[in-house]
Amino acid sequence: MTKWREAGRKYVLAPLERFYYSFTARRLVWGVIFFLLTALLVGVDTFPRRQVLEVGQPSPQDFLARQTITYESEVLTAQAREQAARQVEPLYRLDNQALALMES
């Protein structure tokens, strides 16, 4: 049994001790830990959360589009034009009395 212990110490524990006491190895381990923690913190917010949306129900949050588009409704535009045309007063008025004066 002592033979296996000596071999374990020689091939397993000795390299681990050298690694533990090595300044470069410790810097490498801390660098990897820092990188993984940074990637985790930054990556948490980049993945979208799963949204449960149902037809006919309002959305639980606002969604922002990547680009702006404009949609012009032909029906609403026609209605607005008709309403605007109705609100315009005539440019001239017919005076029936003036016509009667001219005929006499």
C-alpha positions as a LaTeX table, in Angstrom:
\begin{tabular}{lrrr}
\hline
Residue & $x$ (\AA) & $y$ (\AA) & $z$ (\AA) \\
\hline
Met1 & 0.00 & 0.00 & 0.00 \\
Thr2 & 2.84 & 2.38 & 0.69 \\
Lys3 & 4.05 & 1.89 & $-2.86$ \\
Trp4 & 0.76 & 3.30 & $-4.20$ \\
Arg5 & 0.91 & 6.18 & $-1.77$ \\
Glu6 & 4.39 & 7.12 & $-2.88$ \\
Ala7 & 3.35 & 6.92 & $-6.52$ \\
Gly8 & 0.25 & 9.02 & $-5.81$ \\
Arg9 & 2.34 & 11.62 & $-4.04$ \\
Lys10 & 4.91 & 11.67 & $-6.80$ \\
Tyr11 & 2.51 & 11.88 & $-9.76$ \\
Val12 & $-0.54$ & 13.64 & $-8.30$ \\
Leu13 & 0.23 & 15.66 & $-5.20$ \\
Ala14 & 3.66 & 16.98 & $-6.18$ \\
Pro15 & 2.45 & 18.62 & $-9.41$ \\
Leu16 & $-0.53$ & 20.10 & $-7.56$ \\
Glu17 & 1.75 & 21.59 & $-4.91$ \\
Arg18 & 4.00 & 23.08 & $-7.56$ \\
Phe19 & 0.96 & 24.50 & $-9.31$ \\
Tyr20 & $-0.38$ & 25.95 & $-6.04$ \\
Tyr21 & 2.87 & 27.71 & $-5.20$ \\
Ser22 & 3.49 & 28.97 & $-8.73$ \\
Phe23 & 2.73 & 32.70 & $-9.08$ \\
Thr24 & 2.04 & 32.39 & $-12.80$ \\
Ala25 & $-0.38$ & 29.53 & $-12.27$ \\
Arg26 & $-2.27$ & 31.48 & $-9.61$ \\
Arg27 & $-2.54$ & 34.50 & $-11.94$ \\
Leu28 & $-3.83$ & 32.22 & $-14.68$ \\
Val29 & $-6.47$ & 30.70 & $-12.38$ \\
Trp30 & $-7.62$ & 34.14 & $-11.17$ \\
Gly31 & $-7.72$ & 35.37 & $-14.76$ \\
Val32 & $-9.94$ & 32.47 & $-15.80$ \\
Ile33 & $-12.22$ & 33.01 & $-12.78$ \\
Phe34 & $-12.48$ & 36.74 & $-13.57$ \\
Phe35 & $-13.23$ & 36.03 & $-17.23$ \\
Leu36 & $-15.94$ & 33.50 & $-16.39$ \\
Leu37 & $-17.61$ & 35.80 & $-13.85$ \\
Thr38 & $-17.52$ & 38.74 & $-16.27$ \\
Ala39 & $-18.94$ & 36.63 & $-19.09$ \\
Leu40 & $-21.68$ & 35.38 & $-16.78$ \\
Leu41 & $-22.65$ & 38.87 & $-15.60$ \\
Val42 & $-22.66$ & 40.35 & $-19.10$ \\
Gly43 & $-24.35$ & 37.35 & $-20.68$ \\
Val44 & $-27.23$ & 37.17 & $-18.22$ \\
Asp45 & $-28.93$ & 40.27 & $-19.63$ \\
Thr46 & $-28.24$ & 39.56 & $-23.31$ \\
Phe47 & $-30.42$ & 36.48 & $-23.54$ \\
Pro48 & $-34.10$ & 37.38 & $-23.91$ \\
Arg49 & $-36.50$ & 36.07 & $-21.33$ \\
Arg50 & $-39.31$ & 33.82 & $-22.50$ \\
Gln51 & $-42.52$ & 35.78 & $-22.82$ \\
Val52 & $-45.96$ & 34.24 & $-22.50$ \\
Leu53 & $-48.20$ & 36.09 & $-24.95$ \\
Glu54 & $-51.83$ & 35.26 & $-25.62$ \\
Val55 & $-53.97$ & 36.32 & $-28.56$ \\
Gly56 & $-56.33$ & 39.16 & $-27.68$ \\
Gln57 & $-54.54$ & 40.07 & $-24.42$ \\
Pro58 & $-52.34$ & 43.16 & $-23.94$ \\
Ser59 & $-48.61$ & 42.61 & $-23.76$ \\
Pro60 & $-47.09$ & 42.55 & $-20.26$ \\
Gln61 & $-44.27$ & 44.84 & $-21.45$ \\
Asp62 & $-43.34$ & 47.20 & $-24.26$ \\
Phe63 & $-41.24$ & 45.86 & $-27.11$ \\
Leu64 & $-38.84$ & 48.17 & $-28.95$ \\
Ala65 & $-38.34$ & 47.67 & $-32.66$ \\
Arg66 & $-34.90$ & 47.88 & $-34.25$ \\
Gln67 & $-36.18$ & 50.10 & $-37.04$ \\
Thr68 & $-38.97$ & 52.61 & $-37.50$ \\
Ile69 & $-41.67$ & 51.98 & $-40.07$ \\
Thr70 & $-44.65$ & 54.09 & $-41.03$ \\
Tyr71 & $-47.97$ & 52.56 & $-42.00$ \\
Glu72 & $-50.53$ & 54.75 & $-43.73$ \\
Ser73 & $-54.10$ & 53.50 & $-43.47$ \\
Glu74 & $-55.99$ & 54.20 & $-46.68$ \\
Val75 & $-59.38$ & 54.04 & $-44.93$ \\
Leu76 & $-58.46$ & 56.47 & $-42.14$ \\
Thr77 & $-56.74$ & 58.79 & $-44.61$ \\
Ala78 & $-59.88$ & 58.91 & $-46.79$ \\
Gln79 & $-62.04$ & 59.63 & $-43.74$ \\
Ala80 & $-59.72$ & 62.43 & $-42.61$ \\
Arg81 & $-59.76$ & 63.98 & $-46.10$ \\
Glu82 & $-63.55$ & 63.91 & $-46.23$ \\
Gln83 & $-63.82$ & 65.49 & $-42.79$ \\
Ala84 & $-61.30$ & 68.21 & $-43.72$ \\
Ala85 & $-63.19$ & 68.93 & $-46.97$ \\
Arg86 & $-66.43$ & 69.33 & $-45.02$ \\
Gln87 & $-64.86$ & 71.84 & $-42.64$ \\
Val88 & $-63.66$ & 74.18 & $-45.41$ \\
Glu89 & $-65.96$ & 77.16 & $-45.93$ \\
Pro90 & $-66.87$ & 78.12 & $-49.48$ \\
Leu91 & $-64.71$ & 80.76 & $-51.17$ \\
Tyr92 & $-67.69$ & 82.71 & $-52.53$ \\
Arg93 & $-71.30$ & 83.15 & $-51.58$ \\
Leu94 & $-74.26$ & 83.25 & $-53.95$ \\
Asp95 & $-76.29$ & 86.40 & $-53.51$ \\
Asn96 & $-79.74$ & 85.93 & $-55.02$ \\
Gln97 & $-80.64$ & 89.57 & $-54.44$ \\
Ala98 & $-77.77$ & 90.75 & $-56.64$ \\
Leu99 & $-79.08$ & 88.64 & $-59.50$ \\
Ala100 & $-82.57$ & 90.11 & $-59.05$ \\
Leu101 & $-81.13$ & 93.64 & $-59.10$ \\
Met102 & $-79.30$ & 93.01 & $-62.33$ \\
Glu103 & $-82.37$ & 91.62 & $-64.06$ \\
Ser104 & $-84.53$ & 94.60 & $-63.19$ \\
\hline
\end{tabular}
